[in-house]
Amino acid sequence: QVQLVESGGGLVQAGGSLGLSCAASARTFSGYRMAWFRQAQGKEREFVAAIDRSASIAKYRDSVKGRFTISRDNSKNTLYLQMNSLKPEDTAVYHCAADPSLWTELTATAAWRYWGKGTLVTVSS
């Protein structure tokens, strides 16, 4: 069982930056691929970014490429998401996810076993 706790959400103006963190309880954090998803009010949860176990591969949804950076520190059991040039359409609850399987399907919510409760990011125009 893995517990994930997100932090760092808040209110920011368009064009601003925000950094999210996800603390994991897993004893072998490095054994899990990790991801960020987001869910805007009234919409389905969508993939944002994923990173492999050793932080050597990352994948992003097209709309955040060049603005968001996913990273991890396996020594601290922590996943990060640095968000720059934020837009109002980035407003959502951001969830981190973990799964022990290999680097295969990434964008479907069903491909991820463990989830955090999320942290709210609000971008004002």
C-alpha positions as CSV (number, residue, x, y, z in Angstrom):
1,Q,0.0,0.0,0.0
2,V,1.3,3.4,-0.9
3,Q,0.0,6.7,0.5
4,L,0.4,9.9,-1.5
5,V,0.0,13.4,-0.1
6,E,0.1,16.4,-2.4
7,S,0.9,20.0,-1.3
8,G,1.8,23.3,-2.8
9,G,-1.5,24.3,-4.4
10,G,-2.9,27.8,-4.2
11,L,-4.1,30.9,-6.0
12,V,-1.8,32.4,-8.6
13,Q,-2.2,35.0,-11.4
14,A,-2.0,34.1,-15.0
15,G,1.6,34.0,-16.1
16,G,2.8,33.1,-12.7
17,S,4.5,30.0,-11.3
18,L,3.7,27.3,-8.7
19,G,5.4,24.2,-7.5
20,L,3.6,21.1,-6.3
21,S,5.0,18.3,-4.2
22,C,3.8,14.7,-3.5
23,A,5.2,12.9,-0.5
24,A,5.0,9.1,-0.8
25,S,4.9,6.6,2.0
26,A,6.4,3.7,-0.1
27,R,9.4,2.0,1.3
28,T,10.7,1.5,-2.2
29,F,9.6,4.8,-3.9
30,S,12.1,4.1,-6.7
31,G,10.1,1.0,-7.6
32,Y,7.1,3.1,-8.8
33,R,6.6,5.1,-11.9
34,M,4.9,8.4,-10.9
35,A,2.5,10.9,-12.6
36,W,0.4,14.0,-12.1
37,F,-3.2,14.2,-13.2
38,R,-5.6,17.0,-12.9
39,Q,-9.4,17.4,-12.7
40,A,-11.2,20.6,-13.4
41,Q,-14.6,21.2,-12.0
42,G,-17.2,19.3,-14.1
43,K,-14.6,17.6,-16.2
44,E,-12.9,14.2,-16.3
45,R,-9.5,13.6,-14.7
46,E,-6.8,14.1,-17.3
47,F,-3.1,13.1,-17.6
48,V,-0.6,15.9,-17.1
49,A,2.9,14.3,-16.9
50,A,4.6,11.1,-15.9
51,I,8.2,10.1,-14.9
52,D,9.8,6.8,-14.8
53,R,11.4,5.1,-11.8
54,S,14.9,6.5,-12.3
55,A,13.8,9.9,-13.6
56,S,15.4,9.3,-17.0
57,I,12.2,9.5,-19.0
58,A,9.3,12.0,-18.8
59,K,6.1,12.5,-20.7
60,Y,3.8,15.5,-20.9
61,R,0.4,16.3,-22.3
62,D,0.8,18.7,-25.2
63,S,-0.8,21.7,-23.6
64,V,1.8,21.8,-20.8
65,K,4.9,21.0,-22.7
66,G,7.5,23.7,-22.2
67,R,5.7,25.1,-19.2
68,F,5.6,22.2,-16.7
69,T,8.4,20.1,-15.4
70,I,8.0,16.8,-13.6
71,S,10.8,15.6,-11.4
72,R,11.4,13.2,-8.4
73,D,13.9,12.8,-5.6
74,N,14.0,9.1,-4.7
75,S,16.1,9.8,-1.6
76,K,13.2,11.9,-0.3
77,N,10.3,9.8,-1.5
78,T,9.0,12.9,-3.2
79,L,7.5,13.8,-6.6
80,Y,7.4,17.4,-7.9
81,L,5.7,19.4,-10.6
82,Q,7.0,22.9,-11.4
83,M,4.4,24.9,-13.3
84,N,5.4,28.1,-15.1
85,S,3.5,30.5,-17.4
86,L,0.3,29.3,-15.8
87,K,-3.0,29.9,-17.6
88,P,-6.6,30.0,-16.3
89,E,-7.3,26.7,-18.1
90,D,-4.7,25.1,-15.8
91,T,-7.1,25.6,-12.9
92,A,-7.9,22.1,-11.4
93,V,-7.3,19.8,-8.5
94,Y,-3.9,18.2,-9.2
95,H,-3.5,14.6,-8.1
96,C,-0.3,12.5,-8.0
97,A,-0.4,8.8,-8.9
98,A,1.9,5.9,-8.5
99,D,2.1,2.4,-10.1
100,P,4.7,-0.4,-9.8
101,S,4.3,-1.6,-13.4
102,L,6.7,-0.9,-16.2
103,W,6.6,2.2,-18.5
104,T,3.6,1.3,-20.6
105,E,0.2,2.9,-20.7
106,L,0.5,6.2,-18.9
107,T,-2.4,8.5,-19.8
108,A,-5.3,6.4,-18.6
109,T,-6.4,6.7,-15.0
110,A,-6.9,3.0,-14.9
111,A,-3.2,2.5,-15.5
112,W,-2.4,3.9,-12.0
113,R,-3.0,2.0,-8.8
114,Y,-2.4,4.6,-6.1
115,W,-3.7,8.1,-5.9
116,G,-3.4,11.1,-3.6
117,K,-6.4,13.2,-2.6
118,G,-5.2,16.2,-4.6
119,T,-4.3,19.9,-4.1
120,L,-6.2,22.8,-5.7
121,V,-4.5,25.1,-8.2
122,T,-6.5,28.2,-9.2
123,V,-5.1,30.5,-11.9
124,S,-6.8,33.9,-12.1
125,S,-7.0,35.9,-15.3
